[in-house]
C-alpha cells in the first residue's frame, strides 16, 4: 500500500509488539481507523527476539537432551546422535517468521494500516515516520498510543561486540555453536538460555549477583531450580559479582569474578551472554514526561502528560511481561474511546520461566508474607508422588500454595516442574476470584493429571494430603 504525504486516523499506534498490535486490533474492533508504526516487523521483541524463538529453541533442546541422555530409560537406543546447529537456529527463526506473518494477516483482516520506520511525535496529533531510505510519512490522529517496549540493558563495562560479548538477541542467532558460555544474570532470559545451550552440550556458567538464581521467585522455587541445574551440570554462581570482561581477539572472553566466599577467579569461555535486564525504548517526543528510570509516566487511564498521547507496555515500566503489555494496551484503548470505561492496571500477574524444570508463580511469595506479618499456612506437594508425573518420567518439583490462616483465601501459588506454566491458570483464577482452600478442595481433579498436585497441595495446607 502506498501512503500519501499525510493520512488521518482515529488512532496511531507506535510499536507493533504485544502491546502495540493488540491495542491496534482492539481499536479496530471498536470500529476505529487505525495505523500501526513499527521500525522492524510486527510482533516486537516477544515474537521476533524473545518469547517465541526462545521457546522454539527450548523445545529443540528438550527433545535432543531427552534422546541424548535418557533414551535407555524409555526403552530406546541411539547411535551417532548429533545435531545441526544451523537447523536448530533456523527452526526458531521460521517460527518467528510464521507468527509475524500471522499478525500481518490479522492487520489486514481488521483493516489496520501498517507503516515501517522510525516514529517521532513533533506535535500533538502528529506522527512522523522516517523510512530506511530517508523518506518521511506524516500521520495524523487525535489519539496516539506509544507501545515501543524495551531493549536489552547494555552495561558500559560489558560492551557488546556481537561475537564474544552478546545480548539475548545475538544468543538467538549465533551461527557457531559455542563449547562454553558465561551467562550474567539469572532472570527468566538468562536462565532459559542457560538451559537451552546446556542441552546442546555447551558448558554453561550462570552468574547471579543476588543470593539465589531466579531471585524474584519464591525461595523454595529458586533453590529447587538451582539444585536441578547443578545436577544437570550447569554451574551456578549465586552471590557472585563479575568485575570485568575481556575479549580475547574475538576468539573467547575472560571474566574476572568475585565469588560468594570473596575469592577472585577467572573464567574463560567462547561467549558471554549479558542478561541483566532491559531499558525502555522511548520515541522522540518533545515534552514527554518520564520517570527517574526513563519510563514513560502515565496516569490511571494510561494518559501521558501530552494531550491525546497514551502509553502502555514495557515502555511504562511496572511488570514487564508480554501478557501485561497486551492487557494494558486493551485497557488503554477501551478507556480512550469510552469515557465510561475505567481502565484497570495489572494486579494479579502470572510469571513463567521455561527452563527445565519450568517455573510458574502468581501472587505473594512466602518471604513477602513474613515481612508483612501476615498469618498464613502452606500447602506443598511434590510431583514425585503424582502418578501422571511418574508415568511421564518427570518427577522433579512441587506445587506450593499459600493461604490466609484465618479465612483460607489463596494468597500465592508457586509451581516448579514439568508443565508448571500450563498448570498455573487454575490458581490464578482462584486468586482473581478470591477463592479459598475450601473452594479449591470442592473441585474434582481429573486422574491421572499433573493438576492433582494442586489438589494435594490444598489438602496439605491442613495436613490432609492423601498421597503424602
N, C-alpha and C positions, 0 to 999 in steps of 0.2 A: 504494500500500500504506500502511495506517495502522499507526503504531507505538504500542505501549503505553508507559507511563512507563519501564519497564525491560525490556530484552531481552538475552538471554545468547547469546554466540557463542564459537567457538573462537579466532577472530581478528578484531580490529577494525583496519582499515587507515585511516589518516588521510591523505587525499590521493588524488586519482584520476588522477594523471598517469602517465607511462611507468613509474615505479617502483610507484606505488600500484595501478593497475588490473592490471598484470602480476602483482604479488605476490598480489593478491586471487584472480585466476584460478588461479594455481598452487596456492594453498592449497585452493581448491575442487576442483581436480583430485585433490588428495590426500585428498578426502573430508571436508574440514572445513567447518563452518558459518561463513560469512564475511559481514561487513558492511563497506562502504566509505563513508567520510565525505568529502564534497567540498564546499567552500564555494561553488563556482560550478557548473561542469558537468564531467562526466568527460572525461578527455583531457588535463587540465592545460595548462600553458603551451605545451608542444610542439605539441599538436594544435590548440589554440584560438588561441594568440597567438604561435606561434614557428615550429617546423619546417614544419608542413604549410601554413598560409596563406602563409608566405614562399615556399615552393616553387611554390605556385599562382601567385603574383604574378610569380615569376621566369619561369615558362613563358609567361605573358601577355606579359611584357616581351621575351623572346627571340623570340617569334613576331612581335610588332609591329616590333621592331628589325630583324629579318631582312627583312621585307617592305619596310619603310620605307627601309632603307639598302643592301640587297643584291639587290633584285628583279631588276635588269638582269643581274646575274651568273648568275642561274638562268633567264634567258630569259623573264622576266616584265616586265610594265609595270603601273604602278598610277597611278591618278588620283584625287585627292581623298581620299587615305587619311587617316583620323582615328580617334580612339578615344573611347569613352565611359567616363570615369574612374569613374563610379558603378558601371558594369557590370564594370569591371576589379576593383574592390574587392569588388563583390557576388559575383563568381565565387569568390574566395578564401574568403569567409565561408560560401558554400553548401557548399564542400568541407569546411570545418571542421565545419559542422552535420551533414553526412552521416556523417563519420567518428566524431563524438561519439555520434551515434545508433547507430553500429555497435558501439561499446563498451557502450552501454546494452543492446544486444541480447545481447552476449557475457555481460554480467552476468546477464541473465535466463536465458540458456541454461545457465549454470553455477550457477544458483540462488543468486546473490550478492545480498544486500540492499544498497540504496543510500540514504543519508541526506544531505540537503543542509543545510549550516550550518557554523558556526564551531566547531571541536572544541577541547576542553581536556581535560587529564588531571588531575583533582583528587586521585586516589589510585590506587594500584596496581590494575590490573584494571578500571578505570572510566574511561569517556569520556563527557563531557557535550557535547552538540551544541546550540548555540543557533541557532535558525532566524531568518530575517529578521523574522518577526513577534514575536520575543522568547521564544517557547516553547522549552523545554529538554527534550531527549530524553536519557535516560541509558542507555548501553550498557555491558554487562559482558562481559569475556572474560579468560582467563588470559594471552593474548598480544595485544600491540598493536604494530603496525608504523607508525612515523612516516615518511611519504613526502611531505612537504609542499613539496619543491622549493626554488626560489629565485625572486627577482624582480629586475627591473632596478635597478641601483645608482643611487641619486639622490645628487647632489653638491650640498651647500648653496650653493655659488657659482653653480651652474647649475640654479636651481629650475624644475621642470616647471610649465608653466601650461596644458598641453593644446592649445595653439594654435600658438605660435611656438617654444616650447622643449618638446620632446617626448621620450618614450622609444619603444622599439620597438613597444609595444602600440598607441600612438596612430598610429605610422607605418603600421600595417596597416589603419587605418580612416579616414584623412584624407578628409574629404568634398570638399575642394577640392584639385585638382592644383596643387602648388607649381611656380613657374617656376624657383626656385633653392632650394638646400638646403646647409647645412653639416652634415657628419657628423663627430662627435667620437668617435674610437675605430675602429680598423680590424681588430677581431677578426672572427669569422665574421658576426655580426649586422650590424655597421657596413658591412662590405664587401659583403655580399649586398644590403642595402637601398640602398647607393650605386648598385649596378649596376641594380637594379630601377627606381629613379627616373630614372637616366640614360637607360634605354631609352625612357622616355616623354617625353624632351626636357627634363627638369629639369637645370639647370646645377648639378652637384654638386662640392663641395669636401670632400675626405676628409682629415681631420686625424688624425695619429698622433704621440704624444709620443716613441715609440721610433724608432730609426733607420730601420726598414722597416715598411711596411704588412704585415699578417698576420705579426706578429713571432714567433709561435710556430711558424711553418713553417720549413723548410729555407731557407737564404739564397737559393739559386738560384731556388726557387719564389717567394718573396716578390718578388724582383727581376723575375721574368718577369711576374707579375700587375701589378706597378706599371707596367712598360713597356706592357703591353697596355691598362691603364686610361688612361694618358696618351694613347696612340694613339687610343683611342676618344673622348677628350675629357673624361674625368674628371680634375679637378685633384687631385693627390695631394701632400699636405704632410707628409712624414715628418720626424721630428725637430723638430716644431713644438709649441708649447705655447699653449693657449688661456688667456689671462689673465682674461678676463671676458666675460660675455654680457649684452646689454642688450635688453630687449623694447621695441620702438618702438610703443607704444599698440596692441598686438595685431595690427599690420599687417606687421611684419617684425622681424628680430632682427639685432643687430650684434655681431660677435665681434672682440675685440681679441686679436691673436695675436703671439707671438714666433716668427719663422721659424728654420730651422736655422742661417742665417747671422747670427742675433742681431738682425735688424731687426724692428721692430714694425710691424704693419699692421692695418688694419680691413677686415673683410669683412661686407657686409650681405646677408642672404638672407631669403626668405619664412619659412623654417623652419630650426630647428637640431635635429638628432637627436642625443641624447646616448646613446652606446652603449659605455660604458666598464666593462662587466662586470655581474655580478649579486651579490646578497647572499642568504644563506639565509633561508627562511621557517621559523620555529620556533613551534609552537603553545605555548599557555600550559601549562607542565608544572612543577609545584613540584619543585625539587631536581634538575632535569635538568642534567647537566654538559655544558658547551660548551667548544670550543676558544677560543683567543685571538681568532680571526677570527669567532667567533659560530656556527660549525658545530656540529652535534651530535656529541659524541665517542662512538665505538663501538669495540668490541674486534674480535677476529678473526672472531667469529660474528655480528657486526653488533648486538651487545647494547649498550644504553646502561648507565649506572650504576644504573638503576632496574629492579627485578625485573619480568620479563615484558615490558619495553619495548624494542623494537628500532627501528632506523632504517636507511634506505637511500636512495640517490639524491642529488640535488644538495644536500639539507639536511645531508649529512655531509661535503661538500667533495670533494676529490680531483679526478678527471677528470669535469667536469660536462657530460655529454652524455646525450641521451635513451637511447641504447643501453647506456651503462654503468649508468644508473639501473635499467633493466629487468633487466639481468644481476645487479646487486647485490640487487634485490628477490627474484628467484628463489632466489639463494643463501641469503639470509636466511631465507626461508620454508622451504626444504628443511632447513636446519640447525635451524630452530625445532621442526620436527615429527619430525626424525630425528636422534637423538643420535649416530648413527654417521656422519652426513654431515659432511664437513669443508668448510665454506663457502670458496669461492675469492673472491679480490678481483681486480679488473681489472688486468691487466698489459700485454698486447698489445692496444691500443685504437686502432681506426681513427678518423681525424679527417677531416671533409669540409666544404668550403666551396663553396656552389653559385652562385657568381658565374660570369661567363664571361670567361676560361676557368675551368673548375672546378679545384678543388684537392682532392687526397686524399693522405693520408700515414699511415704506420704505422711504429712502431719508432724507431730512432735517427736524429737529424739529423747531418749531416756535422760541424757545429761541436762537437757533443757528443762525437763520436768523437775529434776532435782534442784537445779539452780533457782527455779521459780517457787520452790516449796510446795509443789502440787502433790497431793497424795494420790498414788496410782498403784495399779497391780499389773504384773507382767505375765503374759501367756506366751510361751516359747515352745516350739515343737520342731524336731529335726526331720528332714526328708528321708533319712535312713530308716525311719520307721513307717514309711508310706509305701504301700505295695506297688503303686504305679512307678515311683522313683526307682525302687529296687528292680522292677522288671525292665525299666529303661536303662539300667546301668549307670544312673547318675544320681547319687545319694548325698552329694555334698550340700551343706547349707541348712537353712531353717526358716520358719516363719516366726516373727516376733511381733506381738500385738500389745499395745499399751492402753489400758482402760482407767478411767477415773475410779478411785477406790469406793466412793460412796454410791454413785449412781450407775456405774458401769459403762459410761459413754466412751466410745472409741476415741483415743487421743492421737494415736500414731500407729503406723504399720511399717514394718521393715522386713523385707524378704531377700534372702540370698540363696541362689541355687538355680537349677535348670528351669528355664521359662519363668523366672521370677517377674520379668517385665510384663508378661501376659497375665499373671495372677493378681496383679496389683489393683485392677479395676474394681473388684468387689469391695476391698477395704476402702478404696477411695469413695465409692458410692456410699458406703456406710458412714464414712466421716462427713461427707457432704450432707447426708440425710439425718445426721445426729443419732445414728442407731447405737444401741447398747450391746453388751455381750449377750444379753437375753435374746435380743432380736437376731443376732448372728447365729446363736445356738438353735433358734427355732427353724432355721432353714434345713433342708435335706440336701446333702452334698453328694453328687454322683460318685459312684465307685466303679472301677478304680480310677481316680484322678489325682493330680497333684494338689488340687484345691482342697482335698481332705485335710491337708496340713493346716489350712486356715481354720477349719472346724476344730481340729485337735488343739490348736493354739488358743482358741476361745475357751475351750474346756480347761486347758492347762492353767489359765489365769485363776481358776478356782480349785486347782488341784484335782480336776476331774478327767484329765486326758485318758482316753480308752486304751490307746496303743503304746503308752509310755512304758 
